[in-house]
Amino acid sequence: MTSTTPASPSADAAPAARPVGRALPALLLLLTVFGPISMDLYLPVLPALTAELGAATSLAQLTVTACLVGLALGQLLAGPLSDRFGRRTPLLIGVVAYVAASVLCALSPSVEVLVLARLVQGVAGGVGLVIALAAGRDLYSGGRLIRFYGRTTVLGGLAAIVGPLLGGQLATVTDWRGLFLCLAGIGAAILLAIALGFGETLPASGRTGGGFAETARDYRALLTDRVFVAAVLVQGFTGAALFAYLSGATYVLQDVYGLSPQQYALAFGLNSAGFMMFGYLAGRSSERWSLRGTLLIGLVLVAAGSLGILAAGLVQMPLIAVILSLLVMVSGVAAITPPTTTIALAHHADIAGTASSVLGMARFAFGGAAAPLVGVAGAATMLPFGIVTTVSTVLAFAALGLLRRHGRSRSPLVASPARAH
């Protein structure tokens, strides 16, 4: 593989200067917690929620699926809208909707209403995720852009650790309805921070003209860019492996290997710590060494971990081997995220919102499709888990081959041509 050295920040000039406060970078990073916190905070009380609403377990689990679907749809909708109307207005609307949906979740009289409210909550949360990526692309270029995407990966890992732990602690003093009110409170605090500290990052001169025809042209331009498609597919397929882990690891470690909930929490924390560390290291490596080299190393780690999980599904393996395999796979997914995000968005500064929406939608859509497959043979075997992660990795390597064949002619950090206005 040819090593691609990132260009200097000046090589991919960001748009013209815009009013940006000191707090804005931190606020953009904070927006990335919408997804993990919305997904994880209430998981410790899911059994209590199921019992109180008199719902079947499968129907209660739809509250998780609905949020995933919403996160994917929200990004797909908000990206083009933010390219047309700027980042600030759609973000304010999205966060207001998030607060309202969280309150509706808390007041839901039935599980059916809760599923619908979770879908809306996911859509609104997806707005924050996609605009965080797009605004980062507005503000940063070169090495600073890579560092920003590395930090979003680290913060996502931290949120994945803190979410279940915080939810477990809050569950000692409140019920599941109280947890959704806590999410509403988090959304309200972020709304206040946006109102006070989020300056528009996309000036009017950089916005799209709007309309269905132009949006369709933007999507066509993205989907005919093979480098973009390859980066999206790599991140999507490895995201499928990650969501398979989130869906299946608890059954593997508790039902197959007999870990207590507390021991599982420790293993989950170890893997999340690995996710954070490798996300940070990948950001530094992508900036100082090679985007594609870092991406390849990440894929090798995902492959090694997936094969270890598959082997444990075929032959009884020691617990330590399974935990290490999970750690290696999760760390590899983290290492892939900064370079693939950078490669996908670097050439599409003029439609960064739309490009970010496709990237985010693929991650959640692929993950949502993979997660249910882990449990097709019941909780007593981890073989489907190993098959899903291994197949996902093979497909990611195939997508990497597409990137290698068609991405050599240009640096991943060369600015895309300015859109005509």
N, C-alpha and C positions, 0 to 999 in steps of 0.2 A: 504494500500500500504506500502510495506516495504521501509523505508528510506534508501537511499544509500548515505553514506558519501564519498565524493571524496577522493581519495588517495592523499598523499602528492606529490609534484612535482617529487620527486625522485622515486616514485613508477612506473612512466611511463617514463622511460628515453628517452630523445630525442636522435636522432642519434649523431654520433661523432661531435666534434667541427668543425665549418666551419667559413670562414671569413665573419663576419657580422658586418657592420658598425652601428654606433649609430642611424643613420637616417632610417635604414631599417624598424623597427616596424612602424614608422609613415608613411613610404611609402606604406607598405602593407595595412594599414588602408585607405590611400588615394585611392588605387586601387578599394576599394569597392564602390566608388562614381560613377564609370563608368555607372553602370546600372541606378540608379535613375536620374543622370544628363542627360543621353542620352534620357531617357523617358520623363522627366518633363520640361526641359529647353524651348523647343519650343512649348509647349502646349498653352500658351497664344496667339500665332500667328497662330494657326491651322486654324481658320476661314479665316484669310487673305491669308494664303497659298492656301486654297481651292479655294478662289475667283480668285487669280492671275493665277493659273494653269487651271482654268476652269473645276475643277474636281467635281464629285458627292461627297456628304458628306461621304457616305459609303466608297468610294474609298480612300478619304483622311484619313479616320480613319484606313485604312489598313497600313498606315505608322507607327501607334502605334503598331498594331498587328505584323507587320514584324519585328520591333525591339524586341518585346517580344520573338518571335520565334527564332530570331537570338541569343538572349542572352542564350536561352536554348541550341541551337545547339552548340554555341561556347564553352560552358562549357563542353558539352559531348565530343567534339573533343579535347579540350585543355588538359583536365585532364590526359588521358592516354599518350598523347604526352609529357607532363611535367614529368611524371613518367619515361619515356624512355630517354629523352634528357636533363633533368634538368629543373629548373624553368625559368632561365634567358633568354635563347634563344627563347623559344616559347612566352615569355612575350614581348620581344623586337619586334618580328615579329607581334604579335597581336596589339601592340600599334601603330606601323607604319601603319598597315592596318586600324586602327581606324582613324588615322589622314587623310589618303587618302580617306576613305569612307565619312568622314565628309565634306571634300572638294567637293567630288562628290555630296553629298546631296545639298550643297550650289549652285552648278552649274546645277542642274537637270533641263532639259527643259520641262519635263512633270511629271505628278504624277506617271506614271508607272515607270519611271527611278528612281524617289525618293523612291518608295516602295522597289525597288531592292537595292538601295544604303543603305536604312535603315536596310534591312536584313543583308547586309555585315557589317554595323556599329554595329549591335547587336551582330553578331558572334564575331567580334573583341573585343567588350566590354566584352563579356562573358569570354574571355581569362583572362582579368585582375581579374574578380571576382573569378574564380576558382583557379587561382594561388595564390591569396591573402590567401584563406583558406588553400590551400595545403602547402604553405610556412610557414604559421603560425603553422601548424601541424609539419613541419620539425623542427621548432625552439623551440616550447614550449611544456610543458607537465604539468600534474597535474593542480594546481590552476592557474598557469600562462596561460595555454591553455584556461581555462574557461574565465578568465578575457579578453583575446584577443578576443574571440568570442562575449563576452558582448560588447566590444568596437566597433566591426564591426556592431552590431545591432544599437548602439547609433548613429554611424556615418551615417548609412543608413537612420535613421529617420531624422537626421539633413539635409542630402542631399535632402530628400523628401520635407522638408520645404523650403530650400534655392532655389531649382531648379525652381519652378513656380514663386517665388518672384523675383529671379534674371532675369528670362526670361521676366517677366512683365516689369521690369525696363529697360532691354536692348531693349525691343520692342519700347520704347519711343525714341530711338536714332538710331535704325536700323530696317531692315525688317527681314523676316524669313530666308533669305539667310545669312544675317549677323549673326544670331544666330548659324547657323551651322558652320560658320567660327569661331565663339567663341569656339564651341566644338572642332574644329580642333586645336585651340590655346591651349585649356586645355590639349588635348592629346599630343601636342608637348612639353608642359612644363613637363608633367609626363614622356614622353620619355626621356627628358634630365635628369630628376631626377633618372630614372632607370639606365641610362648609367653611371651616376656618383656614385650612392649610393646603387645599388642592387647587393650585392654579392651573388653568387650561394648558395642556401640553401640546395640543395640535392647533396651530393657528388657522384662521379661515382660509388662508392661501394654500394650505396643505390638505384641505378636505376634498372629498369626492363630490361630484355633482349630485349624486343620489339617483334614485329611480331604479326600478327592477332591472331594466336593460343594462345599466352600468354595473349593478351588483352582479348580474349574471356574467358580464365580461370579466369582472374581477375574479370571480370563482373559476372561470374558464382559464384565465391567465395563470392562476395558482395551480390548477389541476393539470395543466400542460407543461408546467415547470418540473422536470423530472427530478431535479435536485430537491426541490421543496417536497414533492410527493414521497421521495425516498426517505427524507428526514422524518416526515409525518408517520410513515409506515413503521420505521424503526422504533420511534417513540411509542406508537400505538401498540405494536406487538409486545414490546417489553413492558408497556403499561398493563397489557393483558396478563402477563406473568405476575406483575405486582398485585393486581386485583385478585388473581387466583390465590396468592399468598394471604391477602387480607381476608378472603373468604374461607380458605381451607386450613390455615395454620392452627387456628384454635381447636379444630376437631382433631387434627393430626397430633398435636402436642398433649391435649387433654384426654381424648378418647382412645387414641392408639398407644400413647406413651404414658398416660396416667398422671400428667402434671396437674397440680392444683391450680386454681385461678391465680393465686399469688405467684406461683412458679411460672405460669404462662406469662403473666405481666412482666416478670423479669426478662424472660426470653424475648418478648415483644419489645421491651425497652432496649435490649442489646441490639436487636436488628434495626430499630429506629436510630440508635446512636451510630451504627454503621452507615445507615442511609445518609445521615447528616454529614459525617466525616468524609465520605466518598463524594458527596455532592460538592463539598467545599474544595476538596483536592482536585476534583474534575474541573471546577471553574478555574483554578490556578493553572492546572496542566494545559487546559485548552488555550488559555491566554498566553502562557510562556513557551509552550512546546508545540502542540498540534491539536487542532480540533478533531481531525479524523483519527489520529493516533489514539487520543483519549477515548473516542467513540469505540474504536476496535477493542481496546482494553476492557471497556465496560461490557461489551458484548461477550468477550471471552469469560469474564466473571459470571455473567448471567448464564452462559452455557454450562460452566463448571457446576454452579449451584443447581441448575435444573437437572443435570445428569445425576447429581448426588441424590436429589429428591426422587427421581425416577428409579434409581437403583434401590433406594429404601422401600419403594413401592413393590419392587420385584422380589427383594430378599430382605429379611429382617436385619436392620442395621442398628448400631448403638445410638442412643439418644444424642450423644455429642456429635456424631456424624451428621444427623439430621439438622441439628441447630446450626452447625457450621455451614451446611449446604444452604439453609435459608439465609444466613447472614451474608454469604458470598453472593447469592442471587440478588438479594435486595440492594446490596452495596453496588452491584453492577448496574442495576436499573438507575440508581442515583448518579453514577458516573456518566451514564448516557445522556441524562437530561440536559445539562448545560450545553454540550456541543450540538445536540440535535436541535434544540431550541434556537441557538444562534444561527446554525446553517439554514434553518427553515425561514427565519425572519429577516436575515441580513439583506437579502436582495429585494425586499418588499416593504421598504420604509413608507412608501406612498399609500399602501393599503395594509398597514401593520395590524389594524383591528381585525380585518377580515382574515388575514393570514393567521393571527393568533387564535381566532375562533375555530378555524379548521384544525389547528394543532390540538387545542384543548378538547374539542369535540371528539376527535379520534381517540385520544387517551381514555376518556370516560366511556365512549361507546364500545371500544374494543374490550375495555375492562369489564363493563357491564355484561357483555356477551360471554366472556370467559368465566366469570365468577360462578354462575350456576352449574357449569360443567364439572366443577370440582366435586360436587356432592352427588353425582349421578349413581354411584355405587354404594351410597350410604356413608356413615361416619366411621366405619370400622376399617377402611382401607385408604391408603394414600396414593394408590396407583393412578387414579384419574388426575389427581393433583400433579403428579410427576409427568403424566402425558401432556396435560395442558401447558405446563411451563416449558417443556421440551419442544413441543410443536410451535409454540409462540416464539421461542428462540430461533428455531430453524427458519421460520418465516422472516424474522428480523434480519438474519444473516442474508437471506435472499434479497431483502430490500436494500441492505448495505451494498450488495453487488451492483444494484441499479445506481446507487450513489457513486460508486467507484467508476462505472463506465461513462457516466454522463456529467460528472462533477469536476473533472480535472482541469477544464479549460478556464476556470475562473476561481479566484479566491473567494471563500465564503463571506468575506467582509467587504467586498466591493459594493459601493452604493448602487442601488437601482436607479434607473433614470427617473427624473422628476416627472410627475404626472402633468400633462397639459391642462391648464385651467382656462 
